Amino acid sequence: MLEARSIAEAHLYLEIQVCETCNLRWDGSQHSLRTLGDRPVAVYSVSCSSCGAQRQWEFLMPREPLPPGALGGTEPSKIMDPGEFHAASDVYFALARDAVEQAVPGEYEKVAILLRRSIHALAEVPKFIPPAEDRVPAELIVSEVGRASYLRNPDRFVRDRIEHEIQDLVDLLHRHLPGADPVD
C-alpha cells in the first residue's frame, strides 16, 4: 500500500503511471474508499484500453485532508521522486501553453488550472533538498521518468532555479488572470 499525502498527490501519481504491457497511460479508472484503522484508504482500479490489462492501487491517506490542490505538507513525497514532480510540472506547463493558443482572450480558466498544477508540482521538488544543500541529491531520483527529467538538465534541480521557475509560472498566471491566486 502506498502512503499518499493527499488525494491530489494520489491522482498525480496515477496520471504518470503506464501499463506495463503497452507502455500507454491507464484509463477507465474507478475509485472507492475504505478504512484501515482510523485512516482512509483510497482504492483506484484502472484498465488499459489497448491490451485490457487491469491494475489496482491503494493509497493510505492522511487523517486530516489537505486543502484542495495541495499535493503535500512540508515533508517530501513517499510515492514520487523529485524528478517525477519536475516532469509533471513541465507537462502541465506545456498543456497550459497549448491552451493559451486555443483560448479566447479573457477565458483562461483552463490555463489557470494547468498553471496551478504546474506550480504545485514544481513546489514539491525543493522538499527533497536537504537543509544544508542547495540541490536535490541525484540519488533521490529513482524513477525512469525522474531520471530522464534530471539527465536532461540537472541544473533545474537547484533550489534557486526552482524558486525562479515557480515565480515565472506565478507571473504567467497573473498575466493571463490578473489577481488569480496561484494556490487555488
C-alpha positions as CSV (number, residue, x, y, z in Angstrom):
1,M,0.0,0.0,0.0
2,L,1.3,3.5,-0.9
3,E,1.1,6.3,1.5
4,A,-0.1,9.5,-0.2
5,R,-0.2,12.9,1.5
6,S,-3.4,14.0,-0.4
7,I,-5.9,12.9,-2.9
8,A,-4.2,15.3,-5.4
9,E,-0.9,13.5,-4.9
10,A,-2.6,10.1,-5.5
11,H,-4.2,11.4,-8.6
12,L,-0.9,12.8,-9.9
13,Y,0.8,9.5,-9.2
14,L,-1.9,7.7,-11.2
15,E,-1.5,10.2,-14.1
16,I,2.1,9.3,-14.6
17,Q,1.7,5.5,-14.4
18,V,1.7,3.5,-17.6
19,C,0.6,0.0,-18.5
20,E,3.5,-2.4,-18.1
21,T,2.4,-4.3,-21.2
22,C,1.6,-1.4,-23.7
23,N,3.5,1.4,-22.1
24,L,0.4,3.5,-22.5
25,R,-1.4,5.6,-19.9
26,W,-4.1,3.8,-17.9
27,D,-7.7,4.8,-18.4
28,G,-11.1,3.6,-17.2
29,S,-10.4,4.5,-13.5
30,Q,-12.9,3.5,-10.8
31,H,-12.5,4.9,-7.3
32,S,-13.6,3.6,-3.9
33,L,-12.9,4.4,-0.2
34,R,-12.4,2.1,2.7
35,T,-10.7,2.5,6.1
36,L,-7.7,0.9,7.8
37,G,-8.0,1.6,11.5
38,D,-8.7,5.3,11.7
39,R,-7.2,6.1,8.3
40,P,-9.0,6.4,5.0
41,V,-7.7,4.3,2.1
42,A,-8.4,5.4,-1.5
43,V,-8.6,2.5,-3.9
44,Y,-8.2,3.1,-7.7
45,S,-8.9,0.4,-10.2
46,V,-7.7,1.2,-13.7
47,S,-7.7,-0.6,-17.1
48,C,-5.8,-0.3,-20.3
49,S,-8.0,0.3,-23.3
50,S,-5.2,-1.1,-25.6
51,C,-4.5,-4.5,-24.1
52,G,-7.2,-4.9,-21.5
53,A,-4.8,-5.2,-18.5
54,Q,-6.2,-4.2,-15.2
55,R,-4.4,-2.8,-12.1
56,Q,-5.3,-1.6,-8.7
57,W,-3.6,0.9,-6.4
58,E,-4.4,1.5,-2.7
59,F,-3.3,4.8,-1.1
60,L,-3.3,5.2,2.7
61,M,-4.5,8.8,3.2
62,P,-3.8,11.2,6.0
63,R,-6.3,11.5,8.8
64,E,-6.8,15.2,8.1
65,P,-7.1,16.1,4.4
66,L,-5.1,18.9,2.9
67,P,-6.7,21.9,1.1
68,P,-7.8,21.2,-2.5
69,G,-4.9,21.3,-4.9
70,A,-2.2,20.8,-2.3
71,L,0.0,17.8,-3.1
72,G,1.6,17.5,0.3
73,G,2.7,19.2,3.5
74,T,6.2,20.1,4.4
75,E,7.6,16.6,4.1
76,P,8.7,15.1,0.7
77,S,6.6,12.5,-1.0
78,K,6.9,8.9,-0.2
79,I,5.4,7.7,-3.5
80,M,7.0,10.1,-6.1
81,D,10.6,11.3,-6.6
82,P,11.6,14.9,-7.3
83,G,12.2,14.2,-11.0
84,E,8.6,12.9,-11.4
85,F,7.3,16.1,-9.9
86,H,9.5,18.2,-12.2
87,A,8.4,16.2,-15.2
88,A,4.7,16.6,-14.2
89,S,5.2,20.3,-13.8
90,D,6.7,20.5,-17.3
91,V,3.8,18.6,-18.8
92,Y,1.2,20.8,-17.1
93,F,3.1,23.9,-18.4
94,A,3.1,22.6,-21.9
95,L,-0.6,21.9,-21.7
96,A,-1.2,25.4,-20.4
97,R,0.9,26.9,-23.2
98,D,-1.2,25.0,-25.8
99,A,-4.4,26.1,-24.0
100,V,-3.4,29.7,-24.2
101,E,-3.1,29.4,-28.0
102,Q,-6.6,27.9,-28.2
103,A,-8.4,30.1,-25.6
104,V,-10.4,33.1,-26.2
105,P,-8.8,36.1,-24.5
106,G,-10.4,36.6,-21.1
107,E,-11.4,32.9,-20.9
108,Y,-8.3,31.4,-19.4
109,E,-9.8,29.2,-16.7
110,K,-8.3,26.0,-18.2
111,V,-4.9,27.8,-18.4
112,A,-5.1,28.8,-14.8
113,I,-5.9,25.3,-13.6
114,L,-3.0,23.9,-15.6
115,L,-0.6,26.6,-14.4
116,R,-1.6,26.0,-10.8
117,R,-1.0,22.3,-11.2
118,S,2.4,23.1,-12.7
119,I,3.2,25.4,-9.7
120,H,2.0,22.8,-7.2
121,A,4.1,20.0,-8.8
122,L,7.2,22.1,-9.0
123,A,6.8,23.3,-5.4
124,E,7.3,19.7,-4.3
125,V,10.8,19.4,-5.7
126,P,12.6,21.6,-3.1
127,K,11.1,19.4,-0.3
128,F,13.7,16.8,-1.3
129,I,16.7,19.2,-0.8
130,P,18.5,18.5,2.5
131,P,18.7,21.7,4.7
132,A,22.5,22.1,4.2
133,E,22.4,21.6,0.5
134,D,21.4,23.7,-2.5
135,R,20.2,21.0,-4.8
136,V,18.3,17.7,-5.0
137,P,20.7,14.8,-4.5
138,A,20.8,12.8,-7.7
139,E,20.4,9.5,-5.7
140,L,16.9,10.6,-4.6
141,I,15.7,10.4,-8.2
142,V,15.0,6.8,-8.8
143,S,12.2,6.5,-11.3
144,E,12.7,6.2,-15.0
145,V,10.7,9.4,-15.6
146,G,12.5,11.2,-12.9
147,R,16.0,10.2,-14.1
148,A,15.1,11.3,-17.7
149,S,14.0,14.7,-16.4
150,Y,17.1,15.0,-14.3
151,L,19.5,14.0,-17.0
152,R,18.0,16.5,-19.5
153,N,19.1,19.3,-17.2
154,P,20.4,18.7,-13.7
155,D,20.7,22.4,-13.0
156,R,16.9,22.6,-12.9
157,F,17.1,20.7,-9.6
158,V,18.9,23.6,-7.8
159,R,16.9,25.4,-5.2
160,D,17.4,28.9,-6.6
161,R,16.5,27.8,-10.1
162,I,13.3,26.0,-8.9
163,E,12.2,29.1,-7.0
164,H,12.9,31.2,-10.1
165,E,10.8,28.8,-12.3
166,I,7.9,28.9,-9.8
167,Q,8.0,32.7,-9.8
168,D,7.9,32.7,-13.6
169,L,4.9,30.4,-13.5
170,V,3.1,32.7,-11.0
171,D,3.9,35.7,-13.2
172,L,2.5,33.9,-16.2
173,L,-0.7,33.0,-14.3
174,H,-1.1,36.7,-13.3
175,R,-0.5,37.8,-16.9
176,H,-3.5,35.7,-18.1
177,L,-5.7,36.0,-15.0
178,P,-4.8,39.2,-13.1
179,G,-5.3,38.8,-9.4
180,A,-5.5,35.0,-9.6
181,D,-4.3,33.1,-6.6
182,P,-1.6,30.6,-7.6
183,V,-2.6,28.2,-4.8
184,D,-6.3,27.8,-5.5
